[in-house]
Amino acid sequence: MPKMKTHKGAAKRFKVTGSGKLTRRHSFARHILTSKGSARKRRLAQGVVMDPADQPKVKVMLPYS
């Protein structure tokens, strides 16, 4: 069998934690930041654990992680 290929776009966007969960970054944190509050920008800068309903789709794209 040939090796499975990692989806490189998904590999750049998602990381797997030690327990096997997936983390992602927030959206709305790239531009037009002057109208957003400091606390909101701090929260957007942090990563967050992905919703469990979406994790199986991404795990298929990341076979070796």
mmCIF file as Biopython writes it, N, C-alpha, C and O atoms, coordinates in Angstrom:
data_model
#
loop_
_atom_site.group_PDB
_atom_site.id
_atom_site.type_symbol
_atom_site.label_atom_id
_atom_site.label_alt_id
_atom_site.label_comp_id
_atom_site.label_asym_id
_atom_site.label_entity_id
_atom_site.label_seq_id
_atom_site.pdbx_PDB_ins_code
_atom_site.Cartn_x
_atom_site.Cartn_y
_atom_site.Cartn_z
_atom_site.occupancy
_atom_site.B_iso_or_equiv
_atom_site.auth_seq_id
_atom_site.auth_asym_id
_atom_site.pdbx_PDB_model_num
ATOM 1   N N  . MET A ? 1  ? 0.839   -1.189 0.000  1.0 0.0 1  A 1 
ATOM 2   C CA . MET A ? 1  ? 0.000   0.000  0.000  1.0 0.0 1  A 1 
ATOM 3   C C  . MET A ? 1  ? 0.881   1.249  0.000  1.0 0.0 1  A 1 
ATOM 4   O O  . MET A ? 1  ? 1.923   1.269  0.656  1.0 0.0 1  A 1 
ATOM 5   N N  . PRO A ? 2  ? 0.481   2.274  -0.717 1.0 0.0 2  A 1 
ATOM 6   C CA . PRO A ? 2  ? 1.231   3.522  -0.634 1.0 0.0 2  A 1 
ATOM 7   C C  . PRO A ? 2  ? 0.958   4.226  0.687  1.0 0.0 2  A 1 
ATOM 8   O O  . PRO A ? 2  ? -0.032  3.963  1.371  1.0 0.0 2  A 1 
ATOM 9   N N  . LYS A ? 3  ? 1.865   5.123  1.016  1.0 0.0 3  A 1 
ATOM 10  C CA . LYS A ? 3  ? 1.684   5.894  2.248  1.0 0.0 3  A 1 
ATOM 11  C C  . LYS A ? 3  ? 0.528   6.871  2.082  1.0 0.0 3  A 1 
ATOM 12  O O  . LYS A ? 3  ? 0.250   7.334  0.976  1.0 0.0 3  A 1 
ATOM 13  N N  . MET A ? 4  ? -0.144  7.181  3.189  1.0 0.0 4  A 1 
ATOM 14  C CA . MET A ? 4  ? -1.193  8.191  3.166  1.0 0.0 4  A 1 
ATOM 15  C C  . MET A ? 4  ? -0.548  9.569  3.194  1.0 0.0 4  A 1 
ATOM 16  O O  . MET A ? 4  ? 0.500   9.762  3.810  1.0 0.0 4  A 1 
ATOM 17  N N  . LYS A ? 5  ? -1.174  10.511 2.531  1.0 0.0 5  A 1 
ATOM 18  C CA . LYS A ? 5  ? -0.626  11.860 2.489  1.0 0.0 5  A 1 
ATOM 19  C C  . LYS A ? 5  ? -1.310  12.746 3.515  1.0 0.0 5  A 1 
ATOM 20  O O  . LYS A ? 5  ? -2.528  12.710 3.685  1.0 0.0 5  A 1 
ATOM 21  N N  . THR A ? 6  ? -0.498  13.540 4.193  1.0 0.0 6  A 1 
ATOM 22  C CA . THR A ? 6  ? -1.017  14.533 5.122  1.0 0.0 6  A 1 
ATOM 23  C C  . THR A ? 6  ? -1.538  15.720 4.335  1.0 0.0 6  A 1 
ATOM 24  O O  . THR A ? 6  ? -0.888  16.178 3.395  1.0 0.0 6  A 1 
ATOM 25  N N  . HIS A ? 7  ? -2.696  16.218 4.709  1.0 0.0 7  A 1 
ATOM 26  C CA . HIS A ? 7  ? -3.241  17.431 4.103  1.0 0.0 7  A 1 
ATOM 27  C C  . HIS A ? 7  ? -2.456  18.605 4.681  1.0 0.0 7  A 1 
ATOM 28  O O  . HIS A ? 7  ? -2.619  18.952 5.851  1.0 0.0 7  A 1 
ATOM 29  N N  . LYS A ? 8  ? -1.598  19.218 3.850  1.0 0.0 8  A 1 
ATOM 30  C CA . LYS A ? 8  ? -0.668  20.208 4.358  1.0 0.0 8  A 1 
ATOM 31  C C  . LYS A ? 8  ? -1.369  21.472 4.861  1.0 0.0 8  A 1 
ATOM 32  O O  . LYS A ? 8  ? -0.892  22.116 5.795  1.0 0.0 8  A 1 
ATOM 33  N N  . GLY A ? 9  ? -2.490  21.825 4.247  1.0 0.0 9  A 1 
ATOM 34  C CA . GLY A ? 9  ? -3.234  22.985 4.734  1.0 0.0 9  A 1 
ATOM 35  C C  . GLY A ? 9  ? -3.778  22.747 6.130  1.0 0.0 9  A 1 
ATOM 36  O O  . GLY A ? 9  ? -3.771  23.657 6.958  1.0 0.0 9  A 1 
ATOM 37  N N  . ALA A ? 10 ? -4.250  21.536 6.403  1.0 0.0 10 A 1 
ATOM 38  C CA . ALA A ? 10 ? -4.749  21.203 7.740  1.0 0.0 10 A 1 
ATOM 39  C C  . ALA A ? 10 ? -3.598  21.110 8.735  1.0 0.0 10 A 1 
ATOM 40  O O  . ALA A ? 10 ? -3.751  21.493 9.895  1.0 0.0 10 A 1 
ATOM 41  N N  . ALA A ? 11 ? -2.454  20.609 8.297  1.0 0.0 11 A 1 
ATOM 42  C CA . ALA A ? 11 ? -1.309  20.473 9.196  1.0 0.0 11 A 1 
ATOM 43  C C  . ALA A ? 11 ? -0.820  21.826 9.679  1.0 0.0 11 A 1 
ATOM 44  O O  . ALA A ? 11 ? -0.319  21.937 10.798 1.0 0.0 11 A 1 
ATOM 45  N N  . LYS A ? 12 ? -0.958  22.860 8.850  1.0 0.0 12 A 1 
ATOM 46  C CA . LYS A ? 12 ? -0.532  24.199 9.248  1.0 0.0 12 A 1 
ATOM 47  C C  . LYS A ? 12 ? -1.538  24.862 10.181 1.0 0.0 12 A 1 
ATOM 48  O O  . LYS A ? 12 ? -1.179  25.790 10.906 1.0 0.0 12 A 1 
ATOM 49  N N  . ARG A ? 13 ? -2.776  24.411 10.177 1.0 0.0 13 A 1 
ATOM 50  C CA . ARG A ? 13 ? -3.832  25.089 10.939 1.0 0.0 13 A 1 
ATOM 51  C C  . ARG A ? 13 ? -4.197  24.402 12.248 1.0 0.0 13 A 1 
ATOM 52  O O  . ARG A ? 13 ? -4.710  25.055 13.156 1.0 0.0 13 A 1 
ATOM 53  N N  . PHE A ? 14 ? -3.946  23.105 12.367 1.0 0.0 14 A 1 
ATOM 54  C CA . PHE A ? 14 ? -4.389  22.350 13.536 1.0 0.0 14 A 1 
ATOM 55  C C  . PHE A ? 14 ? -3.218  21.611 14.152 1.0 0.0 14 A 1 
ATOM 56  O O  . PHE A ? 14 ? -2.327  21.137 13.446 1.0 0.0 14 A 1 
ATOM 57  N N  . LYS A ? 15 ? -3.225  21.517 15.491 1.0 0.0 15 A 1 
ATOM 58  C CA . LYS A ? 15 ? -2.217  20.758 16.221 1.0 0.0 15 A 1 
ATOM 59  C C  . LYS A ? 15 ? -2.933  19.745 17.094 1.0 0.0 15 A 1 
ATOM 60  O O  . LYS A ? 15 ? -4.054  19.979 17.545 1.0 0.0 15 A 1 
ATOM 61  N N  . VAL A ? 16 ? -2.271  18.608 17.333 1.0 0.0 16 A 1 
ATOM 62  C CA . VAL A ? 16 ? -2.840  17.556 18.157 1.0 0.0 16 A 1 
ATOM 63  C C  . VAL A ? 16 ? -2.228  17.653 19.546 1.0 0.0 16 A 1 
ATOM 64  O O  . VAL A ? 16 ? -1.010  17.764 19.681 1.0 0.0 16 A 1 
ATOM 65  N N  . THR A ? 17 ? -3.069  17.612 20.585 1.0 0.0 17 A 1 
ATOM 66  C CA . THR A ? 17 ? -2.577  17.646 21.952 1.0 0.0 17 A 1 
ATOM 67  C C  . THR A ? 17 ? -2.088  16.263 22.348 1.0 0.0 17 A 1 
ATOM 68  O O  . THR A ? 17 ? -2.235  15.301 21.594 1.0 0.0 17 A 1 
ATOM 69  N N  . GLY A ? 18 ? -1.509  16.172 23.528 1.0 0.0 18 A 1 
ATOM 70  C CA . GLY A ? 18 ? -1.007  14.895 24.010 1.0 0.0 18 A 1 
ATOM 71  C C  . GLY A ? 18 ? -2.096  13.869 24.210 1.0 0.0 18 A 1 
ATOM 72  O O  . GLY A ? 18 ? -1.856  12.670 24.070 1.0 0.0 18 A 1 
ATOM 73  N N  . SER A ? 19 ? -3.303  14.328 24.538 1.0 0.0 19 A 1 
ATOM 74  C CA . SER A ? 19 ? -4.410  13.393 24.744 1.0 0.0 19 A 1 
ATOM 75  C C  . SER A ? 19 ? -5.167  13.080 23.456 1.0 0.0 19 A 1 
ATOM 76  O O  . SER A ? 19 ? -6.131  12.315 23.481 1.0 0.0 19 A 1 
ATOM 77  N N  . GLY A ? 20 ? -4.741  13.664 22.322 1.0 0.0 20 A 1 
ATOM 78  C CA . GLY A ? 20 ? -5.359  13.346 21.039 1.0 0.0 20 A 1 
ATOM 79  C C  . GLY A ? 20 ? -6.409  14.335 20.578 1.0 0.0 20 A 1 
ATOM 80  O O  . GLY A ? 20 ? -6.993  14.158 19.509 1.0 0.0 20 A 1 
ATOM 81  N N  . LYS A ? 21 ? -6.664  15.389 21.371 1.0 0.0 21 A 1 
ATOM 82  C CA . LYS A ? 21 ? -7.612  16.402 20.933 1.0 0.0 21 A 1 
ATOM 83  C C  . LYS A ? 21 ? -6.931  17.340 19.940 1.0 0.0 21 A 1 
ATOM 84  O O  . LYS A ? 21 ? -5.704  17.374 19.850 1.0 0.0 21 A 1 
ATOM 85  N N  . LEU A ? 22 ? -7.725  18.091 19.205 1.0 0.0 22 A 1 
ATOM 86  C CA . LEU A ? 22 ? -7.189  19.023 18.218 1.0 0.0 22 A 1 
ATOM 87  C C  . LEU A ? 22 ? -7.372  20.454 18.709 1.0 0.0 22 A 1 
ATOM 88  O O  . LEU A ? 22 ? -8.398  20.798 19.296 1.0 0.0 22 A 1 
ATOM 89  N N  . THR A ? 23 ? -6.363  21.278 18.460 1.0 0.0 23 A 1 
ATOM 90  C CA . THR A ? 23 ? -6.466  22.691 18.792 1.0 0.0 23 A 1 
ATOM 91  C C  . THR A ? 23 ? -6.494  23.498 17.502 1.0 0.0 23 A 1 
ATOM 92  O O  . THR A ? 23 ? -5.989  23.066 16.466 1.0 0.0 23 A 1 
ATOM 93  N N  . ARG A ? 24 ? -7.091  24.674 17.588 1.0 0.0 24 A 1 
ATOM 94  C CA . ARG A ? 24 ? -7.192  25.567 16.442 1.0 0.0 24 A 1 
ATOM 95  C C  . ARG A ? 24 ? -7.038  26.994 16.934 1.0 0.0 24 A 1 
ATOM 96  O O  . ARG A ? 24 ? -7.059  27.254 18.137 1.0 0.0 24 A 1 
ATOM 97  N N  . ARG A ? 25 ? -6.883  27.910 15.997 1.0 0.0 25 A 1 
ATOM 98  C CA . ARG A ? 25 ? -6.813  29.319 16.325 1.0 0.0 25 A 1 
ATOM 99  C C  . ARG A ? 25 ? -8.171  29.962 16.083 1.0 0.0 25 A 1 
ATOM 100 O O  . ARG A ? 25 ? -9.023  29.406 15.390 1.0 0.0 25 A 1 
ATOM 101 N N  . HIS A ? 26 ? -8.360  31.146 16.666 1.0 0.0 26 A 1 
ATOM 102 C CA . HIS A ? 26 ? -9.597  31.879 16.465 1.0 0.0 26 A 1 
ATOM 103 C C  . HIS A ? 26 ? -9.567  32.631 15.141 1.0 0.0 26 A 1 
ATOM 104 O O  . HIS A ? 26 ? -8.503  32.973 14.627 1.0 0.0 26 A 1 
ATOM 105 N N  . SER A ? 27 ? -10.744 32.878 14.607 1.0 0.0 27 A 1 
ATOM 106 C CA . SER A ? 27 ? -10.871 33.771 13.462 1.0 0.0 27 A 1 
ATOM 107 C C  . SER A ? 27 ? -11.087 35.201 13.974 1.0 0.0 27 A 1 
ATOM 108 O O  . SER A ? 27 ? -11.161 35.431 15.181 1.0 0.0 27 A 1 
ATOM 109 N N  . PHE A ? 28 ? -11.185 36.141 13.056 1.0 0.0 28 A 1 
ATOM 110 C CA . PHE A ? 28 ? -11.423 37.562 13.356 1.0 0.0 28 A 1 
ATOM 111 C C  . PHE A ? 28 ? -10.274 38.207 14.131 1.0 0.0 28 A 1 
ATOM 112 O O  . PHE A ? 28 ? -10.508 39.141 14.898 1.0 0.0 28 A 1 
ATOM 113 N N  . ALA A ? 29 ? -9.046  37.736 13.950 1.0 0.0 29 A 1 
ATOM 114 C CA . ALA A ? 29 ? -7.928  38.297 14.704 1.0 0.0 29 A 1 
ATOM 115 C C  . ALA A ? 29 ? -6.833  38.841 13.796 1.0 0.0 29 A 1 
ATOM 116 O O  . ALA A ? 29 ? -5.699  39.002 14.249 1.0 0.0 29 A 1 
ATOM 117 N N  . ARG A ? 30 ? -7.128  39.128 12.532 1.0 0.0 30 A 1 
ATOM 118 C CA . ARG A ? 30 ? -6.085  39.513 11.592 1.0 0.0 30 A 1 
ATOM 119 C C  . ARG A ? 30 ? -6.031  41.004 11.282 1.0 0.0 30 A 1 
ATOM 120 O O  . ARG A ? 30 ? -4.940  41.569 11.203 1.0 0.0 30 A 1 
ATOM 121 N N  . HIS A ? 31 ? -7.161  41.645 11.108 1.0 0.0 31 A 1 
ATOM 122 C CA . HIS A ? 31 ? -7.144  43.058 10.734 1.0 0.0 31 A 1 
ATOM 123 C C  . HIS A ? 31 ? -8.370  43.737 11.327 1.0 0.0 31 A 1 
ATOM 124 O O  . HIS A ? 31 ? -9.233  43.076 11.906 1.0 0.0 31 A 1 
ATOM 125 N N  . ILE A ? 32 ? -8.446  45.042 11.185 1.0 0.0 32 A 1 
ATOM 126 C CA . ILE A ? 32 ? -9.484  45.888 11.805 1.0 0.0 32 A 1 
ATOM 127 C C  . ILE A ? 32 ? -9.482  45.648 13.320 1.0 0.0 32 A 1 
ATOM 128 O O  . ILE A ? 32 ? -10.531 45.438 13.929 1.0 0.0 32 A 1 
ATOM 129 N N  . LEU A ? 33 ? -8.281  45.682 13.915 1.0 0.0 33 A 1 
ATOM 130 C CA . LEU A ? 33 ? -8.153  45.395 15.334 1.0 0.0 33 A 1 
ATOM 131 C C  . LEU A ? 33 ? -8.357  46.630 16.206 1.0 0.0 33 A 1 
ATOM 132 O O  . LEU A ? 33 ? -8.485  46.509 17.424 1.0 0.0 33 A 1 
ATOM 133 N N  . THR A ? 34 ? -8.390  47.823 15.594 1.0 0.0 34 A 1 
ATOM 134 C CA . THR A ? 34 ? -8.536  49.026 16.411 1.0 0.0 34 A 1 
ATOM 135 C C  . THR A ? 34 ? -9.924  49.132 17.020 1.0 0.0 34 A 1 
ATOM 136 O O  . THR A ? 34 ? -10.089 49.751 18.071 1.0 0.0 34 A 1 
ATOM 137 N N  . SER A ? 35 ? -10.919 48.541 16.383 1.0 0.0 35 A 1 
ATOM 138 C CA . SER A ? 35 ? -12.270 48.622 16.915 1.0 0.0 35 A 1 
ATOM 139 C C  . SER A ? 35 ? -12.586 47.499 17.895 1.0 0.0 35 A 1 
ATOM 140 O O  . SER A ? 35 ? -13.692 47.441 18.431 1.0 0.0 35 A 1 
ATOM 141 N N  . LYS A ? 36 ? -11.624 46.606 18.136 1.0 0.0 36 A 1 
ATOM 142 C CA . LYS A ? 36 ? -11.838 45.496 19.061 1.0 0.0 36 A 1 
ATOM 143 C C  . LYS A ? 36 ? -11.145 45.805 20.378 1.0 0.0 36 A 1 
ATOM 144 O O  . LYS A ? 36 ? -10.064 46.394 20.405 1.0 0.0 36 A 1 
ATOM 145 N N  . GLY A ? 37 ? -11.777 45.403 21.459 1.0 0.0 37 A 1 
ATOM 146 C CA . GLY A ? 37 ? -11.228 45.682 22.778 1.0 0.0 37 A 1 
ATOM 147 C C  . GLY A ? 37 ? -9.999  44.845 23.083 1.0 0.0 37 A 1 
ATOM 148 O O  . GLY A ? 37 ? -9.748  43.827 22.437 1.0 0.0 37 A 1 
ATOM 149 N N  . SER A ? 38 ? -9.229  45.289 24.085 1.0 0.0 38 A 1 
ATOM 150 C CA . SER A ? 38 ? -7.998  44.584 24.447 1.0 0.0 38 A 1 
ATOM 151 C C  . SER A ? 38 ? -8.277  43.176 24.937 1.0 0.0 38 A 1 
ATOM 152 O O  . SER A ? 38 ? -7.567  42.237 24.577 1.0 0.0 38 A 1 
ATOM 153 N N  . ALA A ? 39 ? -9.314  43.023 25.762 1.0 0.0 39 A 1 
ATOM 154 C CA . ALA A ? 39 ? -9.630  41.691 26.284 1.0 0.0 39 A 1 
ATOM 155 C C  . ALA A ? 39 ? -10.054 40.757 25.164 1.0 0.0 39 A 1 
ATOM 156 O O  . ALA A ? 39 ? -9.698  39.579 25.157 1.0 0.0 39 A 1 
ATOM 157 N N  . ARG A ? 40 ? -10.811 41.284 24.227 1.0 0.0 40 A 1 
ATOM 158 C CA . ARG A ? 40 ? -11.242 40.461 23.090 1.0 0.0 40 A 1 
ATOM 159 C C  . ARG A ? 40 ? -10.044 40.036 22.263 1.0 0.0 40 A 1 
ATOM 160 O O  . ARG A ? 40 ? -9.969  38.882 21.840 1.0 0.0 40 A 1 
ATOM 161 N N  . LYS A ? 41 ? -9.097  40.950 22.023 1.0 0.0 41 A 1 
ATOM 162 C CA . LYS A ? 41 ? -7.914  40.606 21.236 1.0 0.0 41 A 1 
ATOM 163 C C  . LYS A ? 41 ? -7.044  39.589 21.952 1.0 0.0 41 A 1 
ATOM 164 O O  . LYS A ? 41 ? -6.449  38.723 21.310 1.0 0.0 41 A 1 
ATOM 165 N N  . ARG A ? 42 ? -6.961  39.679 23.273 1.0 0.0 42 A 1 
ATOM 166 C CA . ARG A ? 42 ? -6.198  38.686 24.034 1.0 0.0 42 A 1 
ATOM 167 C C  . ARG A ? 42 ? -6.822  37.309 23.908 1.0 0.0 42 A 1 
ATOM 168 O O  . ARG A ? 42 ? -6.116  36.316 23.726 1.0 0.0 42 A 1 
ATOM 169 N N  . ARG A ? 43 ? -8.140  37.245 24.002 1.0 0.0 43 A 1 
ATOM 170 C CA . ARG A ? 43 ? -8.820  35.947 23.857 1.0 0.0 43 A 1 
ATOM 171 C C  . ARG A ? 43 ? -8.639  35.375 22.459 1.0 0.0 43 A 1 
ATOM 172 O O  . ARG A ? 43 ? -8.453  34.169 22.299 1.0 0.0 43 A 1 
ATOM 173 N N  . LEU A ? 44 ? -8.694  36.239 21.440 1.0 0.0 44 A 1 
ATOM 174 C CA . LEU A ? 44 ? -8.557  35.764 20.072 1.0 0.0 44 A 1 
ATOM 175 C C  . LEU A ? 44 ? -7.148  35.250 19.787 1.0 0.0 44 A 1 
ATOM 176 O O  . LEU A ? 44 ? -6.957  34.420 18.898 1.0 0.0 44 A 1 
ATOM 177 N N  . ALA A ? 45 ? -6.163  35.740 20.537 1.0 0.0 45 A 1 
ATOM 178 C CA . ALA A ? 45 ? -4.782  35.327 20.296 1.0 0.0 45 A 1 
ATOM 179 C C  . ALA A ? 45 ? -4.513  33.928 20.828 1.0 0.0 45 A 1 
ATOM 180 O O  . ALA A ? 45 ? -3.548  33.292 20.406 1.0 0.0 45 A 1 
ATOM 181 N N  . GLN A ? 46 ? -5.333  33.435 21.736 1.0 0.0 46 A 1 
ATOM 182 C CA . GLN A ? 46 ? -5.124  32.121 22.321 1.0 0.0 46 A 1 
ATOM 183 C C  . GLN A ? 46 ? -5.718  31.032 21.438 1.0 0.0 46 A 1 
ATOM 184 O O  . GLN A ? 46 ? -6.689  31.254 20.715 1.0 0.0 46 A 1 
ATOM 185 N N  . GLY A ? 47 ? -5.117  29.857 21.513 1.0 0.0 47 A 1 
ATOM 186 C CA . GLY A ? 47 ? -5.687  28.707 20.831 1.0 0.0 47 A 1 
ATOM 187 C C  . GLY A ? 47 ? -6.838  28.139 21.637 1.0 0.0 47 A 1 
ATOM 188 O O  . GLY A ? 47 ? -7.014  28.471 22.809 1.0 0.0 47 A 1 
ATOM 189 N N  . VAL A ? 48 ? -7.620  27.283 21.002 1.0 0.0 48 A 1 
ATOM 190 C CA . VAL A ? 48 ? -8.776  26.698 21.665 1.0 0.0 48 A 1 
ATOM 191 C C  . VAL A ? 48 ? -8.938  25.265 21.168 1.0 0.0 48 A 1 
ATOM 192 O O  . VAL A ? 48 ? -8.583  24.947 20.033 1.0 0.0 48 A 1 
ATOM 193 N N  . VAL A ? 49 ? -9.480  24.400 22.036 1.0 0.0 49 A 1 
ATOM 194 C CA . VAL A ? 49 ? -9.728  23.008 21.636 1.0 0.0 49 A 1 
ATOM 195 C C  . VAL A ? 49 ? -10.901 22.987 20.663 1.0 0.0 49 A 1 
ATOM 196 O O  . VAL A ? 49 ? -11.921 23.643 20.875 1.0 0.0 49 A 1 
ATOM 197 N N  . MET A ? 50 ? -10.734 22.235 19.613 1.0 0.0 50 A 1 
ATOM 198 C CA . MET A ? 50 ? -11.734 22.161 18.565 1.0 0.0 50 A 1 
ATOM 199 C C  . MET A ? 50 ? -12.997 21.443 19.043 1.0 0.0 50 A 1 
ATOM 200 O O  . MET A ? 50 ? -12.935 20.605 19.943 1.0 0.0 50 A 1 
ATOM 201 N N  . ASP A ? 51 ? -14.123 21.766 18.449 1.0 0.0 51 A 1 
ATOM 202 C CA . ASP A ? 51 ? -15.379 21.114 18.795 1.0 0.0 51 A 1 
ATOM 203 C C  . ASP A ? 51 ? -15.287 19.622 18.478 1.0 0.0 51 A 1 
ATOM 204 O O  . ASP A ? 51 ? -14.782 19.255 17.417 1.0 0.0 51 A 1 
ATOM 205 N N  . PRO A ? 52 ? -15.766 18.756 19.373 1.0 0.0 52 A 1 
ATOM 206 C CA . PRO A ? 52 ? -15.651 17.304 19.121 1.0 0.0 52 A 1 
ATOM 207 C C  . PRO A ? 52 ? -16.345 16.838 17.850 1.0 0.0 52 A 1 
ATOM 208 O O  . PRO A ? 52 ? -15.941 15.836 17.259 1.0 0.0 52 A 1 
ATOM 209 N N  . ALA A ? 53 ? -17.383 17.549 17.420 1.0 0.0 53 A 1 
ATOM 210 C CA . ALA A ? 53 ? -18.086 17.133 16.206 1.0 0.0 53 A 1 
ATOM 211 C C  . ALA A ? 53 ? -17.230 17.326 14.963 1.0 0.0 53 A 1 
ATOM 212 O O  . ALA A ? 53 ? -17.423 16.623 13.971 1.0 0.0 53 A 1 
ATOM 213 N N  . ASP A ? 54 ? -16.277 18.272 14.997 1.0 0.0 54 A 1 
ATOM 214 C CA . ASP A ? 54 ? -15.438 18.554 13.834 1.0 0.0 54 A 1 
ATOM 215 C C  . ASP A ? 54 ? -14.128 17.781 13.850 1.0 0.0 54 A 1 
ATOM 216 O O  . ASP A ? 54 ? -13.446 17.714 12.828 1.0 0.0 54 A 1 
ATOM 217 N N  . GLN A ? 55 ? -13.766 17.207 14.964 1.0 0.0 55 A 1 
ATOM 218 C CA . GLN A ? 55 ? -12.463 16.561 15.071 1.0 0.0 55 A 1 
ATOM 219 C C  . GLN A ? 55 ? -12.280 15.358 14.155 1.0 0.0 55 A 1 
ATOM 220 O O  . GLN A ? 55 ? -11.193 15.225 13.592 1.0 0.0 55 A 1 
ATOM 221 N N  . PRO A ? 56 ? -13.259 14.463 13.959 1.0 0.0 56 A 1 
ATOM 222 C CA . PRO A ? 56 ? -13.005 13.320 13.074 1.0 0.0 56 A 1 
ATOM 223 C C  . PRO A ? 56 ? -12.669 13.707 11.641 1.0 0.0 56 A 1 
ATOM 224 O O  . PRO A ? 56 ? -11.851 13.051 10.996 1.0 0.0 56 A 1 
ATOM 225 N N  . LYS A ? 57 ? -13.292 14.768 11.137 1.0 0.0 57 A 1 
ATOM 226 C CA . LYS A ? 57 ? -13.006 15.192 9.760  1.0 0.0 57 A 1 
ATOM 227 C C  . LYS A ? 57 ? -11.558 15.638 9.609  1.0 0.0 57 A 1 
ATOM 228 O O  . LYS A ? 57 ? -10.917 15.361 8.596  1.0 0.0 57 A 1 
ATOM 229 N N  . VAL A ? 58 ? -11.046 16.334 10.626 1.0 0.0 58 A 1 
ATOM 230 C CA . VAL A ? 58 ? -9.678  16.833 10.546 1.0 0.0 58 A 1 
ATOM 231 C C  . VAL A ? 58 ? -8.680  15.712 10.811 1.0 0.0 58 A 1 
ATOM 232 O O  . VAL A ? 58 ? -7.597  15.703 10.225 1.0 0.0 58 A 1 
ATOM 233 N N  . LYS A ? 59 ? -9.026  14.768 11.685 1.0 0.0 59 A 1 
ATOM 234 C CA . LYS A ? 59 ? -8.104  13.666 11.968 1.0 0.0 59 A 1 
ATOM 235 C C  . LYS A ? 59 ? -7.870  12.794 10.741 1.0 0.0 59 A 1 
ATOM 236 O O  . LYS A ? 59 ? -6.809  12.184 10.615 1.0 0.0 59 A 1 
ATOM 237 N N  . VAL A ? 60 ? -8.835  12.726 9.843  1.0 0.0 60 A 1 
ATOM 238 C CA . VAL A ? 60 ? -8.629  12.001 8.589  1.0 0.0 60 A 1 
ATOM 239 C C  . VAL A ? 60 ? -7.566  12.703 7.750  1.0 0.0 60 A 1 
ATOM 240 O O  . VAL A ? 60 ? -6.793  12.052 7.047  1.0 0.0 60 A 1 
ATOM 241 N N  . MET A ? 61 ? -7.530  14.027 7.828  1.0 0.0 61 A 1 
ATOM 242 C CA . MET A ? 61 ? -6.545  14.785 7.048  1.0 0.0 61 A 1 
ATOM 243 C C  . MET A ? 61 ? -5.163  14.759 7.663  1.0 0.0 61 A 1 
ATOM 244 O O  . MET A ? 61 ? -4.187  15.094 6.992  1.0 0.0 61 A 1 
ATOM 245 N N  . LEU A ? 62 ? -5.053  14.362 8.948  1.0 0.0 62 A 1 
ATOM 246 C CA . LEU A ? 62 ? -3.767  14.309 9.637  1.0 0.0 62 A 1 
ATOM 247 C C  . LEU A ? 62 ? -3.504  12.870 10.094 1.0 0.0 62 A 1 
ATOM 248 O O  . LEU A ? 62 ? -3.604  12.582 11.287 1.0 0.0 62 A 1 
ATOM 249 N N  . PRO A ? 63 ? -3.168  11.961 9.170  1.0 0.0 63 A 1 
ATOM 250 C CA . PRO A ? 63 ? -3.115  10.550 9.530  1.0 0.0 63 A 1 
ATOM 251 C C  . PRO A ? 63 ? -1.963  10.175 10.473 1.0 0.0 63 A 1 
ATOM 252 O O  . PRO A ? 63 ? -2.095  9.203  11.216 1.0 0.0 63 A 1 
ATOM 253 N N  . TYR A ? 64 ? -0.850  10.901 10.471 1.0 0.0 64 A 1 
ATOM 254 C CA . TYR A ? 64 ? 0.314   10.491 11.249 1.0 0.0 64 A 1 
ATOM 255 C C  . TYR A ? 64 ? 0.543   11.365 12.466 1.0 0.0 64 A 1 
ATOM 256 O O  . TYR A ? 64 ? 1.644   11.356 13.018 1.0 0.0 64 A 1 
ATOM 257 N N  . SER A ? 65 ? -0.445  12.112 12.903 1.0 0.0 65 A 1 
ATOM 258 C CA . SER A ? 65 ? -0.242  12.972 14.067 1.0 0.0 65 A 1 
ATOM 259 C C  . SER A ? 65 ? -1.044  12.484 15.251 1.0 0.0 65 A 1 
ATOM 260 O O  . SER A ? 65 ? -0.994  13.090 16.322 1.0 0.0 65 A 1 
#
